[in-house]
Amino acid sequence: MTAKISPSKGAPYARILGVGGYRPTRVVPNQVILEHIDSSDEWIRSRSGIASRHWAGPDETVAEMSLAAGGKAIADAGISASDIDAVVVATVSHFKQTPAVATDIAHRIGAGKPAAFDISAGCAGFTYGLTLAKGMVTDGTAGYVLVIGVERLSDLTDLEDRATAFLFGDGAGAVIVGPSNVPAIGPTVWGSEGDKSETIKQTVSWEVYRDTPGEQVRFPSITQEGQAVFRWAVFEMAKVAQEALDAAGITADQLDAFIPHQANMRIIDSMIKALKLPEHVAVARDVETTGNTSAASIPLAMERLLATGQAKSGDTALVIGFGAGLVYAATVVTLP
């Protein structure tokens, strides 16, 4: 007789219970960037919508920023760190290959012995992590999951690259995902287009340092084909966002907030137009003063919308992340 495996017993649904963010203390205006590239403040603002960004200091490491954001999310959710059963960290800027920074964060935040791992999905990393956390809660493998998006992209910025020098910032955003009696995180529409992987990439792979001992190799930075990425984001990501709305059974006029990856203000405005979002929908525009923080951008923007009163607890929000890979992920959530 074939043995039968017992089914998983999780919560009927999952939801975001709390959110927290951390922005480094140093604010870097466009004027600092202009010391390195031949451009103007007007050009940077018109191209990206960015006026300033935050850069981390020596003590504001990936782990330290994560601990600060994670602690706020735990407090906002009204749980204890010891309640956390899993820690998921989305990042592309933790330079130690192993162990995962999530294990250090889990230990130092006081979570006991949870599952802990890092994921690398570029600017879609947070939404990927949110989807994994939802699955853990509904499957029963975790009661509460801490999901963190964190980046120190200033470490991977080439200040002489006119196309990218002004784009990137540092910071961490975190949420707690836990059980819910009603649907509060919709189906995720996600995917990848690996044939476009060269459009956003690290300039030099780490193995170059191993294979060229003694030679001076410039430290890696993130580079991109700006126009190609812009066209892809504008024309393809609005379709993905609409698919996420359809999958959740939500129409644009039923939304309260739109929280896209904070890559570029022009991309955000184009998506608003393509989705035909009504004026009452609060739109996250955190990119203006935070820059592009990759995996951290959505939770940071979410936290700011709630903190400023532009959105409130219980609101329905569409979130979408997209970036290097090229990868993307979109879903509809109830705000904590």
C-alpha positions in Angstrom: 0.0 0.0 0.0 1.3 3.4 -1.0 1.9 5.8 1.9 -0.2 9.0 1.8 1.4 12.3 2.5 -0.6 14.5 4.9 -1.7 17.8 3.3 -0.4 21.2 4.3 -2.5 23.1 6.8 -2.0 26.8 6.5 -4.0 30.0 6.8 -6.9 30.4 4.3 -5.3 33.6 3.1 -2.3 35.9 3.7 -2.0 39.7 4.2 0.6 42.4 4.8 0.4 43.2 8.5 3.0 45.8 9.0 5.5 47.9 7.0 8.8 49.7 7.9 11.5 51.6 6.1 15.0 53.0 6.5 16.7 55.7 4.5 20.3 56.5 5.1 21.0 59.8 6.8 23.1 61.3 4.0 20.9 63.1 1.4 22.7 63.5 -2.0 21.2 66.2 -4.3 21.8 66.3 -8.0 24.5 68.9 -7.6 26.8 66.2 -6.1 26.2 64.0 -9.1 27.0 66.9 -11.5 30.5 67.1 -10.0 31.2 63.9 -12.0 29.2 64.1 -15.2 28.6 66.8 -17.8 24.9 67.4 -17.3 22.4 69.7 -15.5 19.9 69.5 -12.7 17.2 70.2 -15.2 18.3 67.4 -17.5 18.3 64.8 -14.6 14.9 65.9 -13.3 13.3 65.9 -16.8 14.8 62.5 -17.6 14.1 60.7 -14.4 12.1 63.0 -12.0 14.9 62.5 -9.4 16.0 65.6 -7.3 18.0 63.7 -4.6 18.7 60.3 -3.2 20.1 58.7 0.0 23.6 57.2 0.2 24.6 54.9 3.0 27.6 55.6 5.2 30.2 53.0 6.3 28.0 51.8 9.2 24.8 51.7 7.2 25.4 48.2 5.8 22.8 46.0 4.1 22.3 44.1 7.4 22.1 47.3 9.5 19.5 49.0 7.2 17.5 45.7 7.1 17.5 45.5 10.9 16.1 49.0 11.2 13.4 48.5 8.6 12.5 45.1 9.8 12.2 46.2 13.4 9.8 48.9 12.3 7.7 46.4 10.4 7.5 44.1 13.3 6.4 46.9 15.6 3.8 48.0 13.0 2.4 44.5 12.7 2.1 44.2 16.5 4.0 41.0 16.8 7.2 39.9 18.4 10.4 39.0 16.5 10.1 35.5 18.1 6.9 35.0 16.1 8.7 35.1 12.8 9.1 31.8 11.1 10.9 32.9 7.9 13.1 35.8 6.7 13.3 36.6 3.0 15.8 39.2 1.9 15.7 40.6 -1.7 18.9 42.3 -2.7 21.6 42.5 -5.4 24.1 44.5 -3.3 25.1 42.1 -0.5 28.6 41.3 -1.6 29.3 38.2 0.5 28.4 35.2 -1.6 27.6 33.1 1.4 26.1 32.8 4.0 22.9 34.7 3.1 22.6 38.0 4.9 19.1 36.8 5.9 20.5 34.4 8.4 22.5 37.2 10.2 19.4 39.5 10.2 17.2 36.7 11.6 19.6 36.1 14.4 20.2 39.7 15.3 16.6 40.7 15.1 15.7 38.0 17.7 13.7 35.7 15.4 15.0 32.5 16.9 15.6 29.8 14.3 13.5 30.7 11.3 14.0 29.7 7.7 16.2 32.5 6.2 17.4 33.1 2.6 18.3 35.7 0.1 16.8 36.1 -3.4 18.2 38.0 -6.4 15.4 39.3 -8.7 16.6 42.9 -9.2 14.0 45.5 -8.9 11.2 42.9 -8.8 12.8 41.3 -5.8 10.4 42.6 -3.2 7.3 41.5 -5.1 8.9 38.0 -5.6 9.6 37.8 -1.9 6.1 38.9 -1.1 4.7 36.1 -3.3 6.9 33.5 -1.6 5.8 34.7 1.8 2.2 34.4 0.8 2.8 30.9 -0.2 4.5 30.0 3.0 1.6 31.4 5.1 -1.1 29.7 3.1 0.8 26.4 2.9 1.4 26.4 6.6 5.2 26.3 6.6 5.3 29.7 8.3 2.9 31.8 10.4 4.7 35.1 10.0 7.3 36.0 7.4 9.6 39.0 7.4 10.2 40.2 3.8 12.9 42.8 3.3 14.0 44.6 0.2 17.4 46.3 0.7 20.1 47.9 -1.4 23.4 49.8 -1.2 23.4 50.7 -4.9 25.9 53.5 -4.3 28.5 50.7 -4.1 27.6 49.7 -7.7 27.2 53.1 -9.2 29.7 54.5 -11.7 29.7 58.2 -11.1 31.2 58.8 -14.6 28.4 56.9 -16.4 26.2 59.7 -17.6 23.3 57.3 -18.2 23.1 55.9 -14.7 25.2 58.0 -12.3 22.1 59.9 -11.1 19.7 57.0 -10.8 20.6 54.9 -7.8 20.0 55.3 -4.1 20.3 53.2 -0.9 17.8 52.0 1.7 15.7 49.2 3.1 12.0 48.5 3.2 10.3 45.6 5.0 6.9 44.0 5.6 5.4 41.3 7.8 3.2 38.8 6.0 0.8 36.8 8.1 -2.5 35.0 8.2 -5.8 36.5 7.0 -9.4 35.4 7.0 -10.1 37.3 3.8 -8.1 37.6 0.5 -5.6 40.4 0.9 -2.7 39.5 -1.5 -4.0 38.7 -5.0 -2.6 36.3 -7.5 0.9 37.3 -8.8 1.5 37.8 -12.5 5.2 37.3 -12.9 7.8 36.2 -15.4 11.1 36.9 -17.2 12.5 37.8 -20.6 16.0 36.5 -20.5 16.6 37.5 -24.1 16.8 41.1 -22.8 19.2 40.3 -20.0 22.0 42.5 -21.5 19.9 45.6 -21.1 20.5 45.9 -17.4 23.6 44.2 -16.0 26.7 44.3 -13.9 29.6 45.5 -16.0 32.2 42.9 -14.9 31.6 39.5 -13.3 33.3 38.6 -10.1 35.4 35.9 -11.7 37.4 38.5 -13.6 39.2 39.3 -10.4 40.1 35.6 -10.0 41.2 35.1 -13.6 43.3 38.3 -13.9 45.4 38.4 -10.8 47.7 41.4 -10.5 45.8 43.4 -13.1 43.8 46.5 -12.2 40.1 45.9 -13.0 37.6 48.6 -12.3 35.1 47.6 -9.6 31.8 46.4 -11.1 28.9 48.8 -11.6 25.4 48.6 -12.9 24.9 49.7 -16.4 21.8 49.7 -18.7 20.6 50.5 -22.2 18.3 53.3 -21.1 16.1 53.7 -24.1 15.5 49.9 -24.5 14.6 49.6 -20.8 12.3 52.6 -21.0 10.4 51.3 -24.0 10.1 47.8 -22.4 8.8 49.2 -19.1 6.4 51.6 -20.7 4.8 49.3 -23.2 5.0 45.9 -21.5 4.7 46.6 -17.8 1.3 48.3 -18.1 0.1 45.1 -19.7 1.4 43.1 -16.8 -0.2 45.5 -14.3 -3.5 45.1 -16.1 -3.2 41.3 -15.9 -2.7 41.5 -12.2 -5.8 43.7 -11.8 -7.8 41.2 -13.9 -6.4 38.2 -11.9 -7.5 39.9 -8.6 -10.9 40.8 -10.0 -10.2 44.5 -9.4 -10.9 47.3 -11.8 -8.7 50.5 -12.0 -11.5 52.6 -10.5 -11.6 50.4 -7.5 -8.0 51.0 -6.6 -7.0 53.4 -3.8 -3.2 53.4 -4.5 -0.7 52.5 -7.2 2.8 51.6 -6.0 5.1 50.8 -8.9 8.9 50.2 -8.7 10.4 53.7 -8.4 12.6 53.6 -11.5 11.7 56.7 -13.3 8.9 59.3 -13.0 8.2 59.2 -16.8 7.7 55.5 -16.7 5.3 55.9 -13.7 3.3 58.6 -15.6 3.1 56.5 -18.7 1.8 53.5 -16.8 -0.9 55.7 -15.1 -2.0 56.8 -18.6 -2.0 53.3 -20.0 -4.0 51.9 -17.0 -6.4 54.9 -17.1 -6.1 55.3 -13.4 -8.6 57.8 -12.0 -7.5 60.9 -10.2 -8.5 59.6 -6.8 -5.8 56.8 -6.9 -2.8 57.8 -4.8 0.4 57.3 -6.8 3.8 56.6 -5.1 6.4 59.1 -6.4 9.1 58.3 -3.9 11.7 58.3 -6.7 11.9 62.1 -6.5 13.8 62.1 -3.2 14.9 58.5 -2.8 16.0 57.5 -6.3 15.9 54.0 -7.7 16.6 51.6 -4.7 15.8 48.5 -6.7 14.4 45.8 -4.4 13.8 48.3 -1.6 11.8 50.8 -3.7 8.2 49.3 -3.3 8.2 48.8 0.5 9.9 52.2 1.0 7.2 53.9 -1.3 4.5 52.0 0.5 5.7 53.1 3.9 5.9 56.7 2.8 2.4 56.7 1.2 1.0 55.5 4.6 3.1 57.8 6.7 2.0 60.9 4.8 -1.6 60.0 4.8 -1.8 59.7 1.0 -3.0 56.1 1.6 -4.5 54.5 4.6 -4.8 51.1 6.2 -7.2 48.8 4.4 -6.8 50.6 1.0 -6.4 48.5 -2.1 -3.1 48.9 -3.9 -1.6 47.7 -7.1 2.1 46.9 -6.8 4.5 46.1 -9.6 8.3 45.5 -9.7 10.4 45.2 -12.9 14.1 45.3 -13.7 17.3 43.3 -14.4 16.8 39.9 -15.9 14.5 41.2 -17.3 12.1 40.1 -14.6 8.7 41.4 -13.4 6.0 40.7 -10.9 2.7 42.4 -10.1 -0.1 41.9 -7.6 -2.9 43.6 -5.8 -2.7 44.0 -2.0 -4.6 45.4 0.9 -2.4 47.9 2.7 -1.5 47.2 6.4 
